[in-house]
């Protein structure tokens, strides 16, 4: 499967970069198997939309919590988006 981002791991965290040139059609609704804390490192105009909620603008320096199995998507902005993702396991 081809993803709409580039990803690498750094000290147990996922670093993802979304290009400003990504097609909006590739930014699909999805859900994750683990809770995630997503910290925005860089980006302008990008939004996060959670199931049954209005989109919110992603702010650099802010962390957003996404509960596992919750449908969500990102909405394309005007610059590249760089985020740090911490997967939270409660085993």
Backbone torsions as a table, in degrees:
resi	resn	phi	psi	omega
1	UNK	NA	136.2	178.5
2	UNK	-94.1	128.8	-179.5
3	UNK	-99.8	155.2	-178.3
4	UNK	-85.9	25.8	-178.3
5	UNK	-149.9	163.2	169.5
6	UNK	-99.9	143.6	-176.7
7	UNK	-139.6	144.4	171.3
8	UNK	-143.9	161.2	177.5
9	UNK	-103.3	142.3	179.7
10	UNK	-145.1	109.3	179.5
11	UNK	53.3	43.8	177.7
12	UNK	82.0	-1.8	178.2
13	UNK	-104.9	152.2	174.0
14	UNK	-95.6	131.8	175.2
15	UNK	-111.2	118.7	-178.1
16	UNK	-118.2	140.0	176.3
17	UNK	-124.2	123.1	175.2
18	UNK	-104.3	129.3	179.2
19	UNK	-77.8	145.6	174.4
20	UNK	-64.5	-15.6	-179.4
21	UNK	-94.2	2.3	179.6
22	UNK	-62.4	145.2	176.5
23	UNK	-74.2	134.8	178.3
24	UNK	-59.0	-27.6	178.9
25	UNK	-64.2	-22.5	-180.0
26	UNK	-83.2	-15.7	-177.9
27	UNK	-91.4	80.2	-170.2
28	UNK	-94.2	158.7	171.2
29	UNK	-62.7	137.4	178.8
30	UNK	-158.0	172.1	173.7
31	UNK	-137.2	155.5	-176.4
32	UNK	-111.2	157.6	-177.1
33	UNK	-82.9	-13.9	-179.3
34	UNK	-128.3	153.6	169.2
35	UNK	-60.2	147.9	179.4
36	UNK	-138.5	139.9	167.8
37	UNK	-107.3	119.9	-176.4
38	UNK	-111.4	117.1	178.3
39	UNK	-104.5	126.5	-179.8
40	UNK	-82.2	122.1	178.1
41	UNK	-93.2	-42.1	179.9
42	UNK	-150.9	153.4	174.2
43	UNK	142.4	148.8	-179.7
44	UNK	-136.6	132.6	175.2
45	UNK	85.8	-5.9	179.7
46	UNK	-75.9	150.7	-180.0
47	UNK	-132.2	153.4	173.5
48	UNK	-114.3	129.2	176.7
49	UNK	-121.5	122.1	176.5
50	UNK	-95.1	157.0	-179.7
51	UNK	-51.7	130.5	177.6
52	UNK	61.7	26.0	178.2
53	UNK	-133.4	158.7	174.3
54	UNK	-76.4	151.3	178.2
55	UNK	-65.4	150.2	174.1
56	UNK	-122.3	144.2	178.1
57	UNK	-71.5	137.9	177.3
58	UNK	-82.6	127.6	-176.5
59	UNK	-109.9	124.1	176.7
60	UNK	-54.4	134.7	-178.8
61	UNK	93.4	-13.8	-178.1
62	UNK	-96.4	148.2	178.2
63	UNK	-109.8	136.8	-179.3
64	UNK	-118.0	132.0	179.3
65	UNK	-95.5	129.3	177.5
66	UNK	-120.5	108.4	179.5
67	UNK	-66.0	146.8	179.5
68	UNK	-58.6	150.1	178.4
69	UNK	62.0	19.9	176.6
70	UNK	-101.6	122.5	178.5
71	UNK	-65.2	137.4	179.3
72	UNK	-159.8	168.0	176.7
73	UNK	-155.6	160.7	170.6
74	UNK	-105.2	148.9	179.2
75	UNK	-114.3	130.2	-172.7
76	UNK	-56.4	140.9	177.4
77	UNK	-111.0	-160.7	-173.5
78	UNK	-100.5	-11.8	177.5
79	UNK	-128.3	175.8	173.0
80	UNK	-64.9	151.3	178.3
81	UNK	-114.5	129.6	177.4
82	UNK	-123.5	122.7	-178.8
83	UNK	-129.7	155.1	174.9
84	UNK	-114.4	128.3	-175.1
85	UNK	-117.7	126.0	174.4
86	UNK	-109.2	116.3	177.0
87	UNK	-84.0	132.1	-175.7
88	UNK	-108.9	116.4	178.3
89	UNK	-107.6	134.1	-178.5
90	UNK	-109.8	40.7	-179.2
91	UNK	-77.2	NA	NA
